[in-house]
Amino acid sequence: MIETGQGRRSSSPMKGGIRLLWSIAATGVFLTLLAPEAFAQYNSMSMRTGPSINVGPRININPTIRPNIGYDGYDRVRPRPRPHIVRQYDDSRPVDYYDDPSPRLRKKQPSKNAGRKSAPVAADNTYVAKEVLIEIAGNPTDAQADELARRHRLTRVQSQNIPLTNSTFFRWRISDGRSVDTVVRELVAGGNVKAAQRNNIFKLQQGAASAAAKSEGDPLQYALGKLRLPEAHALSVGADVTVAVIDSGIDVTHPELAGVITGTFDALNNGEGPHPHGTSIAGVIASHARLMGTAPSSHLLAIRAFGAQKSGAESTSFLILKSLDYAVAKNAQIINMSFAGPHDPAIERGLAAAAAKNIVLIAAAGNAGAKSPPLYPAADSNVIAVSATDQSDQLFTQSNRGRYVAVAAPGVDILSPAPDGKYQMSSGTSLSAAYVSGVVALMIARNPQISTADVRATLISTARDLGPKGRDDQFGAGQVDAFSAVSTVVPPPVAAASDDPSKR
């Protein structure tokens, strides 16, 4: 028996437990009466410290955000490599799924251009809008052409058979909202045409002209001395060599050109009058009154392919092809092209056909400056490209540069004829090309059998080197030397007189 008085423990464990329970209950009643909120907090704390924890239904493991830990087999843990998984969203920012487990809930970021008005797209003025140029082999009938036009929803504007390429070219207008390039692709895919392309725009390569008083031009014509033309004229004056000038309208009544125009062709056929550019180019080649032309006894074919526009005289692929065909048909030996534009497959084929007939092709390198890409037709492999120099043998600031430049010639402040019997001072690679065309006329007159390859080789080998030593992209082989070039050309042998009187 265990005593339970002071200093003694109870002999019954049951009685101690009962007293403890009564004490806890009394404390709870007291807290409830005095502070119900405190009792609730107390009860909650008691619940959390209990031994029973149910984790099963509460854990939701998302495999995309599980810990990046793996076992490497060496009793240690290492970070698990994260795969590079990205997706593009509307704001074009890459998102890694491991960094953002719920990318679909991301708030869309406003675009940097939100609220801004888009800038208007500049019109492309390098080709004719809403027009396509189509080449068909041979000479198709009108019914065949009309059927093709209906099939591709096009309106026929103009056609021209070009014997030079043994094909017919059509200008067709696009009457709906399709782009030119879309229609070109549709035509080529259809397989019923030889070729289709843009009707490209070309521009004459001459700066603004200023009026000059009528006077003896020799003192102002510094190009004569640079090219050594007076000495060259002692050997050849270009007699009876035909030079086709594809340009704007030429004043065929100008005194400087009296008697040298042997043929005219108006590719535009709109009655437009003479133009300063065409008249100037013709004068540089064949002037023979107050001025000294490069080949004063040559014959010119005045071909008008460029019409006056606010932005300057312009032409198109179609008109230039017609002009090339006319020049070849009229037995031109040289074709001067003082204009420039984009690469044009149809014109490229036309130039190749002309070169195959031993016609010398000469073009202005262009006036678009040092940063310009190559311009055509000068950059064509069958063409002699000419850049421009000034009175100090410096390159004309606006002259194009490039590997395609063959030679250079004076082209700054050139005195030449203008319409209505006037004269003008002008600059540009157009004039330089005209000078070279005249020099080539002198060479051909000295030996009509000279090949186009020999013409090019002679111009290059006799040019006066300018700029960096040797060939460069500014002057090509150098400035043309007319006297050296003509002197290098060997005249054909004169046939010996036969002893047989009947063969004399």
Secondary structure as GFF3:
##gff-version 3
##sequence-region A 1 504
A	DSSP	alpha_helix	13	34	.	.	.	ID=ss1
A	DSSP	alpha_helix	36	48	.	.	.	ID=ss2
A	DSSP	three_ten_helix	56	58	.	.	.	ID=ss3
A	DSSP	three_ten_helix	63	65	.	.	.	ID=ss4
A	DSSP	beta_strand	69	71	.	.	.	ID=ss5
A	DSSP	beta_strand	77	79	.	.	.	ID=ss6
A	DSSP	beta_strand	86	88	.	.	.	ID=ss7
A	DSSP	beta_strand	94	96	.	.	.	ID=ss8
A	DSSP	three_ten_helix	103	105	.	.	.	ID=ss9
A	DSSP	beta_strand	127	137	.	.	.	ID=ss10
A	DSSP	alpha_helix	142	151	.	.	.	ID=ss11
A	DSSP	beta_strand	154	162	.	.	.	ID=ss12
A	DSSP	beta_strand	167	174	.	.	.	ID=ss13
A	DSSP	alpha_helix	180	190	.	.	.	ID=ss14
A	DSSP	beta_strand	195	204	.	.	.	ID=ss15
A	DSSP	beta_strand	210	212	.	.	.	ID=ss16
A	DSSP	three_ten_helix	218	220	.	.	.	ID=ss17
A	DSSP	alpha_helix	222	227	.	.	.	ID=ss18
A	DSSP	alpha_helix	229	233	.	.	.	ID=ss19
A	DSSP	beta_strand	242	247	.	.	.	ID=ss20
A	DSSP	three_ten_helix	255	257	.	.	.	ID=ss21
A	DSSP	beta_strand	261	266	.	.	.	ID=ss22
A	DSSP	alpha_helix	276	286	.	.	.	ID=ss23
A	DSSP	beta_strand	299	304	.	.	.	ID=ss24
A	DSSP	beta_strand	314	316	.	.	.	ID=ss25
A	DSSP	alpha_helix	317	329	.	.	.	ID=ss26
A	DSSP	beta_strand	334	337	.	.	.	ID=ss27
A	DSSP	beta_strand	339	340	.	.	.	ID=ss28
A	DSSP	alpha_helix	345	356	.	.	.	ID=ss29
A	DSSP	beta_strand	360	364	.	.	.	ID=ss30
A	DSSP	beta_strand	383	389	.	.	.	ID=ss31
A	DSSP	beta_strand	405	410	.	.	.	ID=ss32
A	DSSP	beta_strand	414	418	.	.	.	ID=ss33
A	DSSP	beta_strand	422	426	.	.	.	ID=ss34
A	DSSP	alpha_helix	429	446	.	.	.	ID=ss35
A	DSSP	alpha_helix	452	462	.	.	.	ID=ss36
A	DSSP	alpha_helix	482	488	.	.	.	ID=ss37
A	DSSP	three_ten_helix	501	503	.	.	.	ID=ss38
###
